[in-house]
Amino acid sequence: MTSIPRSGSVEEPSISPGLTLLLASACGLIAANLYYAQPLIGPISASLGMSVETAGMIVMATQLGYGAGLLLIVPLADLFENRTLIVTMVLLVAASLILAVLVPSAALFMVSALAIGLCSVAVQILVPYAAHMAPAAKRGQVVGNVMSGLMFGIMLARPVSSFLTELMSWQAVYYLSSAVMVLLALTLRRVLPQRIPHPKPRYRDLLASMHRLVLTQPILRRRALYQAAMFGVFSLFWTTVPLYLSGPAFRLSHGEIALFALAGAAGAVAAPIAGRIADKGWSRPATAFAMLLASVSFPMVFLAPEGSSWALGLLVLGAVLIDFGVSANVIIGQRAIFTLGADIRARLNGLYMATFFFGGAFGSAVGAWAYAEAGWSAVVWGGAIAPLLALAYFATEHPDLMREAAQEAA
C-alpha cells in the first residue's frame, strides 16, 4: 500500500485526477447527510410531533454536532493515521443514520442528528488530506475540485431527499444513505494511500494549540467569520424556502421543491473556479464579489408579484447566486488558511469549518423562527443584511495580510 509523504518531507507531493475525483465524490456523499433533512423538516417534524417553530432544530442539531466534531475530532488527523480515521468515521455515520430512523421520539431523533453531524466531519479530514497530496502551485485548484464535490453533495442532498420522500418515505432516505456509507468506507479503505502525521503531538496539546491558533492567526479568524456570515444566510435560505414554496404562495409538492433545489445546485460550479482564482492571487476582489452577490440575491425576489411564475424564477436565480457566492467564498478562505502551515492544516480546517458551521446552525434556527413569526419578508431582509456586515468587516482587512502570513509560515 502506498502512502503520502510525511509532513516536512522534501518529496514533491502529487495527486492523480482519479483520486481527486474519488475524494470529491466521497466529500459529496458524506456531506449530503448533513442536509437530507433540510427539505424534510415538515414530514419529519410531523412524524415526531414537533411544532413549526421548533422544526429548524432538526437541521440545527446536525450542524451543532458537525461543529463539535470539527473542534474535537478533526484535529485527530494531526495525530492518527488518516485513512483509518476517515473509514472509522464513515462507518459511524452509517450507524447514526440507522439510529435516526429507529428512535421513537423527537428528543432521541435530535441525539441521532447530533451523531450524524459529529461523524460526518470525515469530510473535513479528507479536504486537508487532499491538500497534503497536492503540489503547492495547484493546491487551490485541487482543494477547489474536492470542495466542489462537497458543495454538490450539500446542494443535491435536498432534491434527492425530496424525490425519495415523494416516492417512498423520509425514512428511506436515511436507510439508503446508510448503505451508501458502508460501500464508501470499503472503497476508501481499499484505495486511499496512508498518511501518517509527523510529528505526533498529544491530543490535549492539539486542543490547546487550537486556542493559540485562534489568537495568533488573524487570517484564520477573519476568514472564519466571513464565511460564518455567508453560511448563515445559506442555511437561513435553504431551511425556510421549502416551507415558503410549499405554503399558500406557491403550493409546490415535494417533487417540485426537489426540482427547485436541483436548479439551485448549479451554484456549486463556483468551487473549482474560486480555487483557480485564489491560485492567481485574486482573493480580495473575489471575496467582495461573493459577499455582494449573496446580499443582492435575497431582495431581488421582490421584483415580481408573490406567487407568480416570475417570482418563482427569481427565487431559482437567487438560489443559484447564493450558492455560487457561498461556494466561492469558502474555497478562497480555505486556500488562505492552508498557506499558514502544512503540519497544522487539519486544526486550521477544523477551526475554520467549525466557526462557519455554527453560523449555519444559527441561521437555520433563526430562519425557521423568523419565518414562523414574521413571514418570508423577515427572512429576505435578514439574508440581505448579514453578507453586508461581513463585507464591512472585510473592508477593514489590510491588503497585505495574506501575503505576510504566508511569508511567515514559509
Secondary structure, DSSP 8 states (H G I E B T S, - for coil): --B---TT--S-----HHHHHHHHHHHHHHHGGGTTTGGGHHHHHHHHT--HHHHHHHHHHHHHHHHHHHHHTGGGGGTS-HHHHHHHHHHHHHHHHHHHHH--SHHHHHHHHHHHHHHGGGHHHHHHHHHHHS-GGGHHHHHHHHHHHHHHHHHHHHHHHHHHHHHS-HHHHHHHHHHHHHHHHHHHHHHS-B---SS---HHHHHHHHHHHHHH-HHHHHHHHHHHHHHHHHHHHHHHHHHHHHSTTT---HHHHHHHHHHHGGGGGHHHHHHHHHHTT-HHHHHHHHHHHHHHHTGGGGGS-TTSHHHHHHHHHHHHHHHHHHHHHHHHHHHHHGGG-GGGHHHHHHHHHHHHHHHHHHHHHHHHHHHHHH-HHHHHHHHHHHHHHHHHHHTTS-TTHHHHHHHHH-
